[in-house]
């Protein structure tokens, strides 16, 4: 593009040739401007207009083809945004206008990310079983002294190792623990009794996945290995627990012990959590949960691991695991195949007696090998979401729609536009289950995936 003279803080010149501002510079400028729009309660109409024009200049400096109407819509959505998620998604929409996508892998990730914003959720993969089995009641047959780690019951029928257990103590208090193992009518406890429980005292076995909500009674500081709660009712050793830090992060770990309202943690608290902050606990379901690699996570997700009991051959839709702890119908499973590749599917059903999991799609090849001692199955779920899923406005949905359209047509200019419109619309016309969403993504990416040259650069021009 030839010009005689250009003077601008956004463009640099070398003789008559204009050089565009690099994406990294433009992105930093955009972030600075967005921070001024991100003000609680919004900014004045005049200020919004000024900042909007500033965004136009910053984005056009790196991408002269950028659509100014798109920038105006995003700026309006940013003004007084109600959540950090909304701000992040709006900011990413602007950044995509100045930062080219390079290569097939990055294009896939970008399209998948935008598609997730358009998707209408059918159900949450983190939702506990809707109808857990009813509690099983029993009575102590032989008095258990303080410190006892086992109970002899009149009957343990219907109880399962891993279930949460409530034991009535002689003090009248209820002690919460879980069942480590069962032999006839003798139950081994995951934690010792804090005081005596006499012959005839009641016990209650809580099978299934139950969530207990409470708050911190005392402030927890970084490095603390215990927390004091308003109530520890329903919480037992082995449970997953999440604590809301003052930063807003949900700290995830396991319960290693319960003494009154004081709960011991497997990992120390990573930051301050003020009294009154929320705490959520998910009871240890069915069997001990193997989540060791995720202890101390600073996200609000937790990954449960299991190994497959062979045979699990190609074509099977039912696999037997060593534990289904933490898993729920609808969760997404990643299964390591004997070939070394990873197969992703969803859980259609769980049999907690046989530990069998029914898959939404059959295994494409065998998954019988130990893989060197590593876990073969991983189930990552969001246990305790603190807010409703992000739902973009109609105008922002249209922008996300256009950005997917631009990316795919740039990757394959022979794509059928009517087919592309139909496939994008499928993401938001009706609620989609995890399986349906994965199928919709596959269909969408198939429109371009075989035509993009390696290393190709794709830009969003809308």
KOLBALO-346131 format. One record per residue (C-alpha): x, y, z; residue in three letters; residue number from 1. Coordinates in pm, whole numbers, plus 50000, padded with zeros to 5 digits. Layout:
<recs>
- X_Y_Z_ALA_NUM
...
</recs>
This chain:
<recs>
- 50000_50000_50000_UNK_1
- 50168_50323_49885_UNK_2
- 50131_50650_50073_UNK_3
- 50308_50982_50062_UNK_4
- 50318_51048_50435_UNK_5
- 50175_50894_50749_UNK_6
- 50194_51027_51102_UNK_7
- 50035_50807_51370_UNK_8
- 50124_50653_51704_UNK_9
- 49967_50330_51578_UNK_10
- 50153_50297_51246_UNK_11
- 50521_50314_51167_UNK_12
- 50659_50410_50827_UNK_13
- 50971_50344_50632_UNK_14
- 50968_50567_50327_UNK_15
- 50641_50526_50138_UNK_16
- 50573_50174_50278_UNK_17
- 50343_50139_50580_UNK_18
- 50434_49870_50837_UNK_19
- 50155_49735_51050_UNK_20
- 50190_49737_51426_UNK_21
- 50296_49386_51544_UNK_22
- 50020_49176_51707_UNK_23
- 50201_49171_52044_UNK_24
- 50204_49552_52058_UNK_25
- 49841_49577_51949_UNK_26
- 49732_49316_52206_UNK_27
- 49895_49507_52491_UNK_28
- 49729_49830_52373_UNK_29
- 49392_49652_52355_UNK_30
- 49433_49508_52706_UNK_31
- 49511_49854_52845_UNK_32
- 49200_50002_52686_UNK_33
- 48978_49711_52791_UNK_34
- 49095_49761_53151_UNK_35
- 48953_50116_53133_UNK_36
- 48618_49985_53005_UNK_37
- 48611_49717_53278_UNK_38
- 48476_49941_53553_UNK_39
- 48208_49833_53802_UNK_40
- 47888_50016_53711_UNK_41
- 48022_50106_53368_UNK_42
- 48164_50429_53229_UNK_43
- 47990_50737_53092_UNK_44
- 47858_50724_52737_UNK_45
- 48115_50985_52633_UNK_46
- 48403_50788_52786_UNK_47
- 48279_50465_52627_UNK_48
- 48275_50637_52287_UNK_49
- 48630_50767_52336_UNK_50
- 48761_50424_52441_UNK_51
- 48573_50259_52156_UNK_52
- 48747_50488_51904_UNK_53
- 49077_50408_52073_UNK_54
- 49012_50035_52024_UNK_55
- 48930_50098_51658_UNK_56
- 49266_50270_51608_UNK_57
- 49461_50003_51800_UNK_58
- 49301_49712_51612_UNK_59
- 49311_49879_51270_UNK_60
- 49681_49950_51322_UNK_61
- 49744_49575_51320_UNK_62
- 49454_49470_51096_UNK_63
- 49324_49737_50851_UNK_64
- 49042_49500_50746_UNK_65
- 48892_49489_51097_UNK_66
- 48521_49560_51113_UNK_67
- 48455_49873_51323_UNK_68
- 48096_49764_51396_UNK_69
- 48227_49447_51560_UNK_70
- 48462_49651_51777_UNK_71
- 48173_49876_51884_UNK_72
- 47956_49578_51987_UNK_73
- 48236_49423_52194_UNK_74
- 48316_49758_52357_UNK_75
- 47950_49797_52455_UNK_76
- 47949_49443_52600_UNK_77
- 48263_49522_52800_UNK_78
- 48119_49839_52948_UNK_79
- 48004_49733_53294_UNK_80
- 48058_49360_53228_UNK_81
- 47914_49153_53513_UNK_82
- 48180_48882_53537_UNK_83
- 48549_48817_53474_UNK_84
- 48444_48538_53234_UNK_85
- 48251_48785_53021_UNK_86
- 48548_49024_53015_UNK_87
- 48788_48745_52917_UNK_88
- 48565_48622_52634_UNK_89
- 48514_48975_52499_UNK_90
- 48886_49049_52519_UNK_91
- 48968_48727_52333_UNK_92
- 48720_48825_52061_UNK_93
- 48915_49150_52010_UNK_94
- 49254_48979_52021_UNK_95
- 49147_48734_51749_UNK_96
- 49108_49038_51522_UNK_97
- 49480_49121_51542_UNK_98
- 49651_48788_51615_UNK_99
- 49659_48542_51323_UNK_100
- 49600_48172_51392_UNK_101
- 49885_47955_51263_UNK_102
- 49851_47587_51177_UNK_103
- 49579_47325_51197_UNK_104
- 49618_47247_51569_UNK_105
- 49577_47612_51674_UNK_106
- 49283_47653_51436_UNK_107
- 49111_47350_51589_UNK_108
- 49162_47485_51941_UNK_109
- 49033_47830_51847_UNK_110
- 48721_47696_51676_UNK_111
- 48653_47461_51968_UNK_112
- 48690_47747_52217_UNK_113
- 48445_47970_52032_UNK_114
- 48203_47679_51981_UNK_115
- 48194_47625_52358_UNK_116
- 48070_47983_52397_UNK_117
- 47787_47924_52152_UNK_118
- 47686_47584_52288_UNK_119
- 47361_47549_52481_UNK_120
- 47437_47313_52770_UNK_121
- 47203_47015_52810_UNK_122
- 47348_46904_53142_UNK_123
- 47658_46953_53353_UNK_124
- 47914_46675_53358_UNK_125
- 47974_46764_53721_UNK_126
- 47616_46707_53833_UNK_127
- 47605_46437_54102_UNK_128
- 47374_46140_54053_UNK_129
- 47020_46280_54064_UNK_130
- 46879_45991_54264_UNK_131
- 47143_45835_54491_UNK_132
- 47038_45518_54677_UNK_133
- 46849_45578_55005_UNK_134
- 47048_45555_55330_UNK_135
- 47094_45208_55481_UNK_136
- 47027_45200_55857_UNK_137
- 47191_44966_56108_UNK_138
- 47275_44917_56473_UNK_139
- 47595_44851_56664_UNK_140
- 47601_44495_56805_UNK_141
- 47912_44528_57023_UNK_142
- 48018_44844_57211_UNK_143
- 48310_45022_57037_UNK_144
- 48548_45218_57260_UNK_145
- 48715_45552_57191_UNK_146
- 48978_45505_56919_UNK_147
- 48812_45200_56768_UNK_148
- 48864_45163_56394_UNK_149
- 48597_44899_56336_UNK_150
- 48233_44837_56425_UNK_151
- 48040_44513_56458_UNK_152
- 47683_44564_56340_UNK_153
- 47369_44355_56373_UNK_154
- 47364_44361_55992_UNK_155
- 47576_44525_55721_UNK_156
- 47337_44428_55443_UNK_157
- 47322_44692_55168_UNK_158
- 47642_44866_55279_UNK_159
- 47939_44906_55046_UNK_160
- 48306_44986_55098_UNK_161
- 48357_45356_55026_UNK_162
- 48014_45467_55144_UNK_163
- 47989_45756_55387_UNK_164
- 47889_45647_55738_UNK_165
- 47720_45830_56025_UNK_166
- 47774_45682_56371_UNK_167
- 47577_45798_56677_UNK_168
- 47816_45833_56973_UNK_169
- 47724_45798_57340_UNK_170
- 47760_46176_57372_UNK_171
- 47464_46214_57137_UNK_172
- 47684_46359_56864_UNK_173
- 47697_46209_56514_UNK_174
- 48044_46105_56391_UNK_175
- 48099_46121_56014_UNK_176
- 48344_45883_55849_UNK_177
- 48345_45633_55561_UNK_178
- 48367_45255_55522_UNK_179
- 48717_45130_55438_UNK_180
- 48614_44763_55410_UNK_181
- 48346_44514_55513_UNK_182
- 48383_44153_55632_UNK_183
- 48047_43995_55715_UNK_184
- 47899_44233_55977_UNK_185
- 48231_44394_56074_UNK_186
- 48294_44737_55922_UNK_187
- 48642_44888_55914_UNK_188
- 48632_45267_55943_UNK_189
- 48849_45513_55753_UNK_190
- 48900_45713_56075_UNK_191
- 48889_45617_56444_UNK_192
- 48593_45690_56673_UNK_193
- 48649_46008_56879_UNK_194
- 48447_45863_57168_UNK_195
- 48253_45551_57267_UNK_196
- 47961_45413_57064_UNK_197
- 47764_45157_57260_UNK_198
- 47566_44849_57171_UNK_199
- 47235_44956_57014_UNK_200
- 47356_45293_56885_UNK_201
- 47245_45365_56529_UNK_202
- 47455_45391_56217_UNK_203
- 47352_45520_55876_UNK_204
- 47521_45434_55547_UNK_205
- 47496_45708_55280_UNK_206
- 47567_45561_54938_UNK_207
- 47596_45774_54629_UNK_208
- 47745_46116_54564_UNK_209
- 47623_46387_54801_UNK_210
- 47736_46749_54819_UNK_211
- 47755_46937_55150_UNK_212
- 47772_47317_55149_UNK_213
- 47906_47519_55445_UNK_214
- 48133_47817_55523_UNK_215
- 48456_47884_55710_UNK_216
- 48405_47968_56076_UNK_217
- 48761_48097_56118_UNK_218
- 48997_48257_55867_UNK_219
- 49241_48009_55711_UNK_220
- 49586_48139_55623_UNK_221
- 49838_48024_55364_UNK_222
- 50011_47710_55489_UNK_223
- 49730_47594_55719_UNK_224
- 49670_47218_55710_UNK_225
- 49331_47237_55884_UNK_226
- 49021_47454_55847_UNK_227
- 48743_47526_56097_UNK_228
- 48397_47514_55944_UNK_229
- 48056_47638_56051_UNK_230
- 47955_47272_56041_UNK_231
- 48126_46952_55934_UNK_232
- 47797_46761_55904_UNK_233
- 47820_46506_55624_UNK_234
- 48196_46548_55576_UNK_235
- 48416_46240_55611_UNK_236
- 48772_46125_55547_UNK_237
- 48841_46076_55176_UNK_238
- 48592_46337_55059_UNK_239
- 48678_46594_54795_UNK_240
- 48665_46943_54945_UNK_241
- 48684_47287_54788_UNK_242
- 48756_47611_54972_UNK_243
- 48694_47957_54826_UNK_244
- 49008_48167_54864_UNK_245
- 48996_48547_54893_UNK_246
- 49129_48562_54535_UNK_247
- 48815_48384_54416_UNK_248
- 49008_48067_54332_UNK_249
- 48857_47737_54445_UNK_250
- 49124_47530_54623_UNK_251
- 49060_47157_54575_UNK_252
- 49200_46881_54796_UNK_253
- 49094_46579_55005_UNK_254
- 48977_46544_55364_UNK_255
- 49223_46344_55575_UNK_256
- 49040_46372_55906_UNK_257
- 48745_46531_56087_UNK_258
- 48744_46640_56453_UNK_259
- 48426_46826_56541_UNK_260
- 48419_47123_56303_UNK_261
- 48792_47103_56232_UNK_262
- 48877_46936_55902_UNK_263
- 49230_46818_55818_UNK_264
- 49346_46859_55458_UNK_265
- 49578_46652_55239_UNK_266
- 49741_46971_55110_UNK_267
- 49803_47303_55286_UNK_268
- 49583_47601_55202_UNK_269
- 49771_47802_54933_UNK_270
- 49633_48146_55028_UNK_271
- 49409_48337_55267_UNK_272
- 49046_48227_55297_UNK_273
- 48851_48464_55521_UNK_274
- 48586_48350_55768_UNK_275
- 48254_48328_55586_UNK_276
- 48406_48208_55259_UNK_277
- 48223_47919_55096_UNK_278
- 48324_47556_55137_UNK_279
- 48184_47261_54941_UNK_280
- 48238_46891_55010_UNK_281
- 48154_46590_54795_UNK_282
- 48116_46267_54988_UNK_283
- 48351_45984_54908_UNK_284
- 48134_45777_54671_UNK_285
- 48144_45399_54656_UNK_286
- 48522_45347_54684_UNK_287
- 48837_45540_54771_UNK_288
- 48893_45813_54514_UNK_289
- 49225_45816_54331_UNK_290
- 49282_46187_54267_UNK_291
- 49635_46221_54400_UNK_292
- 49778_46403_54100_UNK_293
- 49523_46681_54138_UNK_294
- 49566_46755_54509_UNK_295
- 49622_47122_54574_UNK_296
- 49477_47224_54239_UNK_297
- 49411_47596_54208_UNK_298
- 49124_47540_53964_UNK_299
- 48770_47430_54036_UNK_300
- 48816_47092_53867_UNK_301
- 48933_46759_53998_UNK_302
- 49044_46451_53802_UNK_303
- 48951_46100_53913_UNK_304
- 49161_45809_53788_UNK_305
- 49091_45437_53744_UNK_306
- 49235_45130_53577_UNK_307
- 49052_44893_53346_UNK_308
- 48999_44530_53438_UNK_309
- 49051_44333_53114_UNK_310
- 48915_44239_52874_UNK_311
- 48830_44571_52710_UNK_312
- 48849_44491_52342_UNK_313
- 48768_44691_52032_UNK_314
- 48394_44745_51994_UNK_315
- 48299_44704_52361_UNK_316
- 48077_44970_52517_UNK_317
- 48101_44844_52876_UNK_318
- 48427_44852_53071_UNK_319
- 48500_44733_53425_UNK_320
- 48714_44961_53646_UNK_321
- 48890_44918_53977_UNK_322
- 48692_45218_54111_UNK_323
- 48413_45448_53997_UNK_324
- 48479_45691_54281_UNK_325
- 48388_46048_54188_UNK_326
- 48243_45952_53849_UNK_327
- 47893_46053_53736_UNK_328
- 47673_45985_53436_UNK_329
- 47750_46246_53171_UNK_330
- 48116_46289_53264_UNK_331
- 48376_46292_52989_UNK_332
- 48624_46001_53007_UNK_333
- 48968_45983_52851_UNK_334
- 49077_45622_52798_UNK_335
- 49433_45526_52709_UNK_336
- 49429_45260_52437_UNK_337
- 49688_44985_52385_UNK_338
- 49799_45173_52074_UNK_339
- 49911_45462_52296_UNK_340
- 49644_45699_52170_UNK_341
- 49370_45848_52389_UNK_342
- 49001_45782_52326_UNK_343
- 48753_46043_52455_UNK_344
- 48390_45958_52523_UNK_345
- 48116_46007_52785_UNK_346
- 47963_45795_53061_UNK_347
- 47611_45673_52980_UNK_348
- 47566_45457_53293_UNK_349
- 47748_45345_53608_UNK_350
- 47687_45020_53795_UNK_351
- 47835_45080_54140_UNK_352
- 47802_44715_54239_UNK_353
- 47997_44565_53948_UNK_354
- 48203_44884_53890_UNK_355
- 48102_44873_53525_UNK_356
- 48081_45189_53315_UNK_357
- 47875_45207_52996_UNK_358
- 48034_45431_52731_UNK_359
- 47853_45660_52488_UNK_360
- 48068_45523_52204_UNK_361
- 48241_45183_52182_UNK_362
- 48618_45150_52213_UNK_363
- 48781_45193_51869_UNK_364
- 49059_44948_51972_UNK_365
- 49168_44744_52274_UNK_366
- 49249_44903_52611_UNK_367
- 49387_44612_52811_UNK_368
- 49751_44698_52875_UNK_369
- 49875_44839_53203_UNK_370
- 50074_45105_53011_UNK_371
- 50367_45079_53250_UNK_372
- 50165_45113_53569_UNK_373
- 49992_45438_53471_UNK_374
- 49620_45492_53512_UNK_375
- 49424_45409_53197_UNK_376
- 49109_45616_53260_UNK_377
- 49080_45983_53359_UNK_378
- 48756_46162_53447_UNK_379
- 48790_46541_53492_UNK_380
- 48486_46715_53639_UNK_381
- 48395_47053_53778_UNK_382
- 48266_46960_54122_UNK_383
- 48135_47283_54263_UNK_384
- 48073_47558_54007_UNK_385
- 48024_47893_54179_UNK_386
- 47829_48062_53902_UNK_387
- 47597_47984_53614_UNK_388
- 47768_47905_53282_UNK_389
- 47859_48210_53074_UNK_390
- 47588_48297_52822_UNK_391
- 47682_48561_52564_UNK_392
- 47435_48825_52454_UNK_393
- 47265_48781_52117_UNK_394
- 47498_49040_51961_UNK_395
- 47810_48871_52101_UNK_396
- 47680_48531_51986_UNK_397
- 47654_48675_51635_UNK_398
- 48017_48791_51655_UNK_399
- 48138_48452_51778_UNK_400
- 47939_48295_51495_UNK_401
- 48104_48524_51239_UNK_402
- 48451_48455_51375_UNK_403
- 48408_48079_51332_UNK_404
- 48272_48146_50984_UNK_405
- 48574_48361_50894_UNK_406
- 48825_48110_51027_UNK_407
- 48677_47815_50840_UNK_408
- 48624_47997_50510_UNK_409
- 48981_48129_50529_UNK_410
- 49105_47774_50581_UNK_411
- 48892_47636_50298_UNK_412
- 48749_47884_50048_UNK_413
- 48555_47605_49871_UNK_414
- 48342_47521_50175_UNK_415
- 47965_47528_50127_UNK_416
- 47847_47843_50304_UNK_417
- 47499_47701_50358_UNK_418
- 47646_47388_50516_UNK_419
- 47876_47599_50732_UNK_420
- 47584_47813_50851_UNK_421
- 47384_47501_50937_UNK_422
- 47670_47339_51129_UNK_423
- 47744_47652_51334_UNK_424
- 47374_47699_51411_UNK_425
- 47358_47340_51541_UNK_426
- 47563_47455_51841_UNK_427
- 47294_47687_51973_UNK_428
- 46958_47574_51834_UNK_429
- 46900_47318_52112_UNK_430
- 47068_47194_52430_UNK_431
- 47352_46954_52354_UNK_432
- 47484_46672_52568_UNK_433
- 47862_46620_52584_UNK_434
- 47838_46349_52319_UNK_435
- 47622_46558_52085_UNK_436
- 47855_46856_52125_UNK_437
- 48162_46648_52037_UNK_438
- 47982_46520_51727_UNK_439
- 47887_46877_51628_UNK_440
- 48250_46988_51670_UNK_441
- 48375_46699_51457_UNK_442
- 48129_46789_51182_UNK_443
- 48233_47154_51197_UNK_444
- 48607_47085_51184_UNK_445
- 48567_46832_50903_UNK_446
- 48471_47124_50675_UNK_447
- 48831_47247_50666_UNK_448
- 49064_46996_50836_UNK_449
- 49174_46813_50520_UNK_450
- 49246_47129_50320_UNK_451
- 49463_47348_50544_UNK_452
- 49834_47350_50446_UNK_453
- 50083_47298_50728_UNK_454
- 50185_47629_50882_UNK_455
- 49909_47823_50711_UNK_456
- 49816_48156_50870_UNK_457
- 49446_48228_50925_UNK_458
- 49307_48568_51027_UNK_459
- 48973_48688_51157_UNK_460
- 48867_48989_50953_UNK_461
- 48515_49044_51089_UNK_462
</recs>
